[in-house]
Amino acid sequence: MKVTDIVPGSPCWTQLGTSDPEAAQRFYGGLFGWAAEPDPRPEAGGYTVFTLDGSPCAAVSPLMDPRQPTAWQLAFATPDADETAARAQKAGAQVWMGPMDVMDSGRWALLSDPTGAAFGLWQAGSFKGFGVMDEPGAFGWIDGNTRDVPAAVRFYQDVFGWEVMGPSEGYPMVSLAGHMFGGLMDMGEMFPPEVPAHWNPFFVSADVDATAAKARELGGEVMHGPETVQMEHGPRIAVLRDPQGAVFGVFKPA
């Protein structure tokens, strides 16, 4: 689905910080059919936008710091990055970088919520974010993994006005303007204690099993699934890891 408008507070972009951008381009190009369009400006630092059928769908960039883990990062739309960052900080977030202008593309900030999950804010300038969503190969869902689901829910409700749909405990799903786009899960004992809370993007797949098999063929790892979620109208999902270690998911809506 082509994106013409992104509701403030909802996911608007996802980008991969990785130790090997060229390898990532080969892996995701082979997995999803993404084309890579590097930003030629020296000040862009090697930032490369992925496109799907000509529409921006994600990005990849070198790590800003060698100590930074290879990982996907999510950004949420805001009409005013400075105001939203201040409101988030008041609600318990930590502001790590920004807000700052990213050339003429927009204004960006990096924060972490009170449970430790990092996220970005994006105030659009010439670049709006996703040009395509909710179709095979494109972004379609976010999974929040945290050790304090109620605190995370309160934070995002206070800062972005997220609405909770489905169960309030276990896996509360979140939406804005009637569009459901993610859920929050208690990390429990599934993750080692040193793993911080985090967000994972999920991309739509026409065939989750085939995508998981392709990821293995390209040097990635299947961490979970494929399986059909045991709930009414549950999707089929798999959690994957690329060859450099970044975790992401794929799903096919029921």
HELIX and SHEET records of a PDB file:
HELIX    1   1 PRO A   21  PHE A   32  1                                  12    
HELIX    2   2 PRO A   42  ALA A   44  5                                   3    
HELIX    3   3 ALA A   81  LYS A   90  1                                  10    
HELIX    4   4 VAL A  149  PHE A  160  1                                  12    
HELIX    5   5 VAL A  208  GLU A  217  1                                  10    
SHEET    1   A 8 ALA A  35  PRO A  38  0                                        
SHEET    2   A 8 THR A  48  LEU A  52 -1                                        
SHEET    3   A 8 SER A  55  PRO A  62 -1                                        
SHEET    4   A 8 PRO A  11  THR A  18  1                                        
SHEET    5   A 8 ALA A  71  ALA A  77 -1                                        
SHEET    6   A 8 ALA A 118  ALA A 124  1                                        
SHEET    7   A 8 GLY A 106  SER A 112 -1                                        
SHEET    8   A 8 GLN A  94  VAL A 102 -1                                        
SHEET    1   B 8 GLU A 163  MET A 165  0                                        
SHEET    2   B 8 MET A 173  LEU A 176 -1                                        
SHEET    3   B 8 HIS A 179  ASP A 186 -1                                        
SHEET    4   B 8 PHE A 139  THR A 146  1                                        
SHEET    5   B 8 HIS A 198  VAL A 204 -1                                        
SHEET    6   B 8 VAL A 247  LYS A 252  1                                        
SHEET    7   B 8 ARG A 236  ARG A 241 -1                                        
SHEET    8   B 8 GLU A 221  THR A 228 -1                                        
END                                                                             
